Amino acid sequence: MNFEEIKALDQAHIMHTYGRNDVCIVSGKGSRCTDINGKEYIDFTTGIGVNSLGFCDESWVSAVAEQAGKLQHVSNLYYTLPDVQLAETLCKRTGYSKVFFGNSGAEANEGAIKVARKYSFDKYGEKRTNIVTLQNSFHGRTVTTLAATGQDVFHNFFFPFTGGFIYAQANSMEALGDACDDTVCAIMLEFIQGEGGVLPLDKEYVEELAAFCKERDILIIADEVQTGIGRTGTLLASQQFGFLPDITTLAKGLGGGLPIGAVMVNEKLAGVMGPSSHGSTFGGNPVVCAGANVVLEKLDEEMLREVRRKGEIIRAAVSGCENVATVTGLGMMVGIGLKKGTSKEVLKACQDAGLLVLTAKEKVRLLPPLTIPEEDLKKGLEILCKVLDAQ
């Protein structure tokens, strides 16, 4: 079957919810992948931050295949080994007390919202239910996480949206204070607003926010769906902001290529959710957790140092491009603002030249594999810089 035949089948039978690029990827290894016509690409996208170890890491493939041959699913009515191993590792390495496993970032954020509201209901009653989120944020595509997302463009078509969310300007304690009345139980934030344009929060703002919330027993939910699992150069981005939020959500890079979501809670919240208060048919799936265990095993301090070092290589390279106005982000999560041209034009030109990149609004976004060889990283950056300066 050729590319045009595949594209025709897609258009005939799959809902048109994606603006796909004209490429059909059929195989990948490490930081490179190949399309159906045999063209090879260097990948700076990792499936939007998912393939943290690149394509088909041998240890990851072996663990997933071995587990699939033993037990692919049994449900949470029974105990299984891979998920308890993953839970233990996450709790020990992050300092959290308990974790709940789901299937996606949006699902993790839904779980975090439930935990926050249940804690507040148990302690303060039914009127303390509102959650403050930041303008320009993105928290998912379910009806509730769209409502949590602080961008008006997403608040359309699917009425009625879930209530209980208040939006405040990011990096403004005055705006946060105005939003937080006695109905607020939590603040939900991204340390770097990924879909919003790879925009980090100011450290001083986060420090003031943490103190503000601690004084008022307002919970902090950190959406680390994109920033977590080493993407910014530390296991969690919160480590670079100096505190551990009450709740952190993970997804994307944790599974290394398979769907997973996680809600991690501190000791204060460890007993909030009881039997039947939450659940997930596929959550904690043994095959997915076997892959996630490999991701965490490989993501040691040496690898995290390499992520930070490679992030500096990226910044140095793109900062020297004549057409680059700004460079934002942390570690290997990078946003590039342009002086002229559009991010979509850069994406298409890079693709034609054998490099896959992403966009985030008007910015070019880079999320390379955390394990990318330096040779591939530099070759990809050469392509990118040539494209940028040709705009």
C-alpha positions as CSV (number, residue, x, y, z in Angstrom):
1,M,0.0,0.0,0.0
2,N,1.5,3.4,-1.0
3,F,1.2,6.7,0.9
4,E,-1.7,8.1,-1.1
5,E,-3.7,4.9,-0.5
6,I,-3.1,5.1,3.3
7,K,-4.0,8.8,3.3
8,A,-7.2,8.0,1.4
9,L,-8.2,5.3,4.0
10,D,-7.4,7.7,6.8
11,Q,-9.7,10.4,5.3
12,A,-12.4,7.9,4.6
13,H,-12.6,6.2,8.0
14,I,-10.9,8.3,10.8
15,M,-12.5,11.4,12.2
16,H,-10.8,14.5,10.9
17,T,-9.6,15.8,14.3
18,Y,-5.9,16.0,13.4
19,G,-4.0,18.3,11.0
20,R,-1.6,15.5,9.9
21,N,1.6,16.2,8.0
22,D,2.0,14.5,4.7
23,V,4.3,11.8,6.1
24,C,3.5,8.1,7.0
25,I,6.1,6.8,9.4
26,V,6.6,3.1,9.3
27,S,9.7,2.4,11.4
28,G,12.1,4.0,13.8
29,K,15.3,3.3,15.8
30,G,16.8,5.7,18.3
31,S,16.5,9.3,17.2
32,R,15.7,8.4,13.5
33,C,12.6,7.2,11.7
34,T,11.7,6.2,8.2
35,D,8.6,6.9,6.2
36,I,6.8,4.6,3.8
37,N,8.8,6.0,0.8
38,G,12.1,5.1,2.5
39,K,13.0,8.7,3.5
40,E,14.8,9.0,6.8
41,Y,14.2,11.8,9.4
42,I,16.0,12.9,12.6
43,D,13.3,13.2,15.2
44,F,13.0,16.3,17.4
45,T,9.4,15.5,18.4
46,T,9.4,12.2,20.3
47,G,5.7,11.7,19.5
48,I,5.0,15.1,21.3
49,G,7.3,14.2,24.2
50,V,6.3,10.6,24.6
51,N,9.3,8.5,23.2
52,S,11.7,9.6,26.0
53,L,14.2,6.8,25.1
54,G,13.7,7.3,21.4
55,F,12.3,4.8,19.0
56,C,12.4,1.1,20.0
57,D,15.0,1.2,22.7
58,E,16.2,-2.4,23.0
59,S,15.8,-2.7,26.8
60,W,12.3,-1.1,26.6
61,V,11.2,-3.4,23.8
62,S,12.5,-6.5,25.6
63,A,10.6,-5.6,28.8
64,V,7.4,-4.8,27.0
65,A,7.5,-8.0,24.8
66,E,8.4,-10.2,27.8
67,Q,5.5,-8.8,29.9
68,A,3.1,-9.1,27.0
69,G,4.1,-12.8,26.7
70,K,3.3,-13.3,30.4
71,L,0.3,-11.2,31.2
72,Q,-1.1,-8.4,29.1
73,H,-4.0,-7.4,31.4
74,V,-5.9,-8.6,34.4
75,S,-7.6,-5.4,35.9
76,N,-7.2,-3.7,39.2
77,L,-9.2,-6.3,40.9
78,Y,-5.9,-8.2,41.4
79,Y,-2.4,-7.3,42.3
80,T,0.4,-7.3,39.6
81,L,4.1,-6.8,40.0
82,P,5.0,-4.1,37.3
83,D,2.7,-1.4,38.7
84,V,3.8,-1.8,42.3
85,Q,7.4,-1.7,41.2
86,L,6.7,1.5,39.2
87,A,4.8,3.0,42.1
88,E,7.6,2.3,44.6
89,T,10.2,3.8,42.3
90,L,8.2,7.0,41.6
91,C,7.5,7.5,45.3
92,K,11.1,6.9,46.4
93,R,12.6,9.1,43.7
94,T,10.1,12.0,44.0
95,G,9.3,12.1,47.7
96,Y,5.5,11.5,47.1
97,S,3.5,9.2,49.3
98,K,1.1,7.5,46.9
99,V,0.3,7.3,43.2
100,F,-2.7,6.4,41.0
101,F,-2.2,5.1,37.5
102,G,-4.4,6.0,34.5
103,N,-3.9,6.2,30.8
104,S,-3.2,9.8,29.7
105,G,-2.4,13.3,30.8
106,A,-6.0,14.5,30.6
107,E,-7.1,11.5,32.7
108,A,-4.3,12.2,35.3
109,N,-5.4,15.8,35.5
110,E,-9.0,14.7,36.0
111,G,-7.8,12.5,38.9
112,A,-5.9,15.4,40.4
113,I,-9.0,17.6,40.3
114,K,-11.0,14.9,42.1
115,V,-8.3,14.5,44.8
116,A,-8.2,18.2,45.5
117,R,-12.0,18.6,45.7
118,K,-12.4,15.5,47.8
119,Y,-9.7,16.7,50.3
120,S,-11.4,20.1,50.5
121,F,-14.9,18.5,50.9
122,D,-13.8,16.3,53.7
123,K,-12.1,19.1,55.6
124,Y,-14.1,22.2,54.7
125,G,-17.4,21.1,53.3
126,E,-19.1,21.3,49.9
127,K,-18.6,25.1,49.1
128,R,-14.8,25.1,48.8
129,T,-14.6,23.6,45.3
130,N,-13.1,26.1,42.8
131,I,-9.7,25.6,41.2
132,V,-7.6,28.5,39.9
133,T,-5.7,27.8,36.7
134,L,-3.5,30.1,34.8
135,Q,-4.3,32.0,31.6
136,N,-2.6,30.4,28.5
137,S,-2.5,27.0,30.2
138,F,-3.4,23.7,28.7
139,H,-4.6,20.7,30.7
140,G,-6.3,18.3,28.3
141,R,-9.2,17.7,25.9
142,T,-11.9,16.2,28.0
143,V,-14.8,18.5,28.8
144,T,-13.4,19.1,32.4
145,T,-9.8,19.6,31.4
146,L,-10.8,21.8,28.6
147,A,-12.7,23.9,31.2
148,A,-9.5,23.9,33.3
149,T,-7.5,25.1,30.3
150,G,-7.0,28.9,30.5
151,Q,-7.4,29.7,26.8
152,D,-10.7,31.0,25.5
153,V,-10.2,29.4,22.1
154,F,-10.8,26.0,23.7
155,H,-14.0,27.1,25.4
156,N,-16.4,26.6,22.5
157,F,-18.7,24.0,20.8
158,F,-18.9,21.5,23.7
159,F,-21.3,23.3,26.1
160,P,-22.0,23.1,28.9
161,F,-18.4,23.0,30.2
162,T,-17.6,21.7,33.7
163,G,-17.8,24.5,36.2
164,G,-15.6,25.3,39.1
165,F,-12.6,26.9,37.4
166,I,-11.2,30.5,37.8
167,Y,-8.5,31.9,35.5
168,A,-5.7,34.1,36.7
169,Q,-2.9,35.8,34.9
170,A,0.4,33.9,35.1
171,N,3.3,35.4,37.0
172,S,1.1,37.9,38.8
173,M,0.6,37.4,42.6
174,E,-1.9,40.3,42.5
175,A,-4.1,38.4,40.0
176,L,-3.7,35.2,42.0
177,G,-4.7,36.9,45.2
178,D,-7.8,38.5,43.5
179,A,-8.8,35.0,42.3
180,C,-8.4,33.2,45.6
181,D,-11.5,33.7,47.8
182,D,-12.8,31.2,50.3
183,T,-14.3,29.0,47.6
184,V,-10.9,28.0,46.2
185,C,-9.4,24.6,47.1
186,A,-6.5,24.4,44.7
187,I,-4.3,26.1,42.1
188,M,-3.3,24.1,39.0
189,L,-0.2,25.1,37.0
190,E,2.4,24.1,34.5
191,F,5.9,25.1,35.4
192,I,6.4,25.6,31.6
193,Q,3.3,26.2,29.5
194,G,4.1,23.8,26.7
195,E,1.1,24.1,24.4
196,G,0.9,27.8,25.3
197,G,4.2,28.5,23.7
198,V,6.9,26.9,25.9
199,L,6.7,29.7,28.5
200,P,8.3,29.0,31.9
201,L,6.8,30.6,35.1
202,D,9.1,33.0,37.0
203,K,10.8,31.3,39.9
204,E,10.0,34.2,42.2
205,Y,6.3,34.0,41.4
206,V,6.3,30.2,42.1
207,E,8.0,30.8,45.4
208,E,5.5,33.4,46.4
209,L,2.6,31.2,45.2
210,A,3.8,28.2,47.2
211,A,4.0,30.3,50.4
212,F,0.6,31.9,49.7
213,C,-1.0,28.5,49.3
214,K,0.6,26.9,52.3
215,E,-0.7,29.7,54.5
216,R,-4.2,29.1,53.3
217,D,-4.2,25.3,52.9
218,I,-4.8,25.7,49.2
219,L,-3.5,22.7,47.3
220,I,-1.0,23.1,44.4
221,I,-1.5,20.8,41.5
222,A,1.5,20.6,39.1
223,D,0.6,19.4,35.6
224,E,4.0,17.8,34.6
225,V,2.5,15.8,31.7
226,Q,5.0,17.4,29.4
227,T,7.7,18.7,31.7
228,G,8.1,15.6,33.9
229,I,10.3,12.5,33.6
230,G,13.6,14.2,32.8
231,R,12.4,16.5,30.0
232,T,13.7,19.7,31.7
233,G,16.9,18.1,33.0
234,T,15.5,17.0,36.4
235,L,13.1,14.1,37.1
236,L,10.4,16.7,37.8
237,A,10.5,20.3,36.8
238,S,9.4,21.3,40.3
239,Q,12.9,20.3,41.5
240,Q,14.2,23.4,39.7
241,F,11.6,25.6,41.4
242,G,12.5,24.5,44.9
243,F,9.4,22.7,46.3
244,L,7.2,19.6,46.0
245,P,3.6,20.4,45.0
246,D,0.8,18.6,46.8
247,I,-0.1,16.8,43.6
248,T,1.9,16.2,40.5
249,T,0.5,14.6,37.3
250,L,2.6,12.7,34.8
251,A,2.0,11.0,31.4
252,K,3.8,11.3,28.0
253,G,7.5,10.4,28.6
254,L,6.7,8.1,31.6
255,G,5.6,5.2,29.4
256,G,8.3,5.6,26.8
257,G,5.8,5.1,24.0
258,L,2.8,3.4,25.6
259,P,-0.2,5.2,27.1
260,I,0.0,6.0,30.8
261,G,-1.0,8.7,33.3
262,A,-0.1,9.1,36.9
263,V,-1.4,11.2,39.8
264,M,1.2,11.5,42.7
265,V,0.1,12.9,46.1
266,N,1.9,13.9,49.2
267,E,1.4,12.5,52.7
268,K,-1.4,14.9,53.5
269,L,-3.4,13.6,50.6
270,A,-2.4,9.9,50.8
271,G,-5.7,8.7,52.4
272,V,-8.1,11.0,50.6
273,M,-9.3,8.6,47.9
274,G,-10.8,5.3,49.1
275,P,-12.3,2.3,47.3
276,S,-14.7,3.3,44.6
277,S,-13.8,7.0,44.7
278,H,-11.7,6.6,41.6
279,G,-10.7,3.9,39.1
280,S,-9.5,3.0,35.7
281,T,-10.0,-0.2,33.8
282,F,-6.6,-0.1,32.1
283,G,-4.7,1.9,34.7
284,G,-1.6,0.2,36.0
285,N,-1.6,-2.1,32.9
286,P,1.4,-4.5,33.4
287,V,2.7,-4.1,29.9
288,V,2.7,-0.4,30.0
289,C,4.2,-0.4,33.5
290,A,7.0,-2.8,32.4
291,G,8.0,-0.2,29.8
292,A,7.8,2.7,32.3
293,N,10.0,0.8,34.7
294,V,12.7,0.7,32.1
295,V,12.4,4.4,31.4
296,L,12.9,5.2,35.1
297,E,15.8,2.7,35.4
298,K,17.6,4.4,32.5
299,L,16.8,8.0,33.7
300,D,19.5,8.1,36.3
301,E,21.5,11.2,37.4
302,E,24.1,10.7,34.7
303,M,21.4,10.7,32.0
304,L,19.8,13.8,33.6
305,R,23.1,15.6,33.5
306,E,23.3,14.7,29.8
307,V,19.8,16.1,29.2
308,R,20.9,19.4,30.8
309,R,24.1,19.5,28.7
310,K,22.3,18.7,25.4
311,G,19.7,21.4,26.3
312,E,22.6,23.9,26.4
313,I,23.9,22.6,23.0
314,I,20.4,23.3,21.6
315,R,20.2,26.8,23.0
316,A,23.6,27.8,21.9
317,A,23.0,26.6,18.4
318,V,19.6,28.2,17.8
319,S,20.5,31.4,19.7
320,G,23.1,32.0,17.0
321,C,20.6,31.9,14.2
322,E,19.9,35.3,12.7
323,N,16.1,34.7,12.5
324,V,15.7,33.7,16.1
325,A,14.1,36.3,18.4
326,T,13.7,34.3,21.6
327,V,14.6,30.9,23.1
328,T,12.6,29.6,26.0
329,G,12.2,26.5,28.0
330,L,14.4,24.2,30.2
331,G,16.5,21.2,29.4
332,M,15.4,19.5,26.2
333,M,12.1,21.3,26.1
334,V,12.8,24.3,23.9
335,G,10.6,27.0,22.2
336,I,12.0,29.2,19.5
337,G,10.4,32.6,18.7
338,L,11.0,33.9,15.1
339,K,11.7,37.3,13.8
340,K,10.1,36.5,10.5
341,G,8.2,33.6,8.9
342,T,5.9,31.3,10.7
343,S,6.4,28.2,12.8
344,K,4.4,26.1,10.4
345,E,6.6,27.2,7.5
346,V,9.7,26.1,9.5
347,L,8.1,22.8,10.3
348,K,7.4,22.1,6.7
349,A,10.8,23.1,5.5
350,C,12.5,21.0,8.2
351,Q,10.4,18.1,7.2
352,D,11.4,18.4,3.6
353,A,15.0,18.5,4.7
354,G,14.7,15.4,6.9
355,L,14.0,16.8,10.4
356,L,10.8,16.5,12.4
357,V,10.0,19.4,14.7
358,L,6.8,20.7,16.5
359,T,5.1,24.0,16.9
360,A,3.5,25.7,19.9
361,K,1.4,28.6,18.7
362,E,3.8,31.0,16.9
363,K,6.9,29.2,18.2
364,V,8.9,26.2,16.8
365,R,9.0,23.6,19.6
366,L,11.7,21.0,20.1
367,L,11.3,17.8,22.2
368,P,14.2,15.5,21.1
369,P,14.6,12.1,22.6
370,L,16.4,12.3,25.9
371,T,18.9,9.7,24.6
372,I,19.6,11.3,21.3
373,P,23.3,10.8,20.2
374,E,25.2,14.1,20.0
375,E,25.9,13.4,16.4
376,D,22.2,13.3,15.5
377,L,21.5,16.3,17.7
378,K,24.1,18.4,16.0
379,K,23.1,17.2,12.5
380,G,19.4,18.0,13.3
381,L,20.4,21.5,14.6
382,E,22.4,22.2,11.4
383,I,19.2,21.4,9.4
384,L,17.1,23.6,11.7
385,C,19.5,26.6,11.7
386,K,19.8,26.4,7.9
387,V,16.0,26.4,7.6
388,L,15.6,29.2,10.2
389,D,18.0,31.5,8.4
390,A,16.4,30.9,5.1
391,Q,13.0,32.2,6.2
